[in-house]
């Protein structure tokens, strides 16, 4: 009889745990370093959870101290997060703006909560250490830091991406020997929106005026572009924000150097199964 009672009690506890999990609201977040922390900080800023003190951008779901309501954080590769929203696989999803825009989402109109555009997550152009002082790097940096690029970003993306260049150039660097660069090709890996668009629509034309070809190689993840630069497969990349690059260098022993900060893309929280934030508010 005792064994039967013990079995019944265990079954009841298991069912209770399952029910509790079933009641939890699911939130999908990027699984890569710093972007997961960034997503959790966005949730914290909106009163949805509290993180352990001082964890910052290195936070993972293990660093959650408390939540306003029962939630389950699901870590997902950043590039597939839009599918989680569109298929309504989860209650909520946090998406990096480049992937959101590439999926046809308008972060300012479609999101339920969004970062302030004045964030520290400036998207940068990176090269391998040792190349940053060369004319190719300086020519590329001047082109991406141009007024033409700043105007293009601010006009085309209307707040979904915001230029951070304080003193835009005319596209060129007076210290560069452009005549020596004539006929050369600069290869750069970039994610589709807005990075690849900026490079192809604006930067390529600026460099072409000096006889330089910009070859843009599309990538869709957050690891390949850094390994390509580190391995010498491409000269530069343009896809990530500075905290991510710093973290990548620290964890992988790479020596990627920033040559220009270009824009910010506020990360946003979207509805999946849920259409408002009401379910996340404590009663």
Beta strands, then each sheet from edge to edge (+ up, - down):
strand 1: 25-30
strand 2: 49-51
strand 3: 64-67
strand 4: 71-76
strand 5: 92-95
strand 6: 113-114
strand 7: 122-128
strand 8: 162-163
strand 9: 185-190
strand 10: 213-218
strand 11: 236-241
strand 12: 256-264
strand 13: 268-271
sheet 1: 4+ 1+ 5+ 13- 6+
sheet 2: 2+ 3-
sheet 3: 8+ 12- 7+ 11- 9- 10-
end
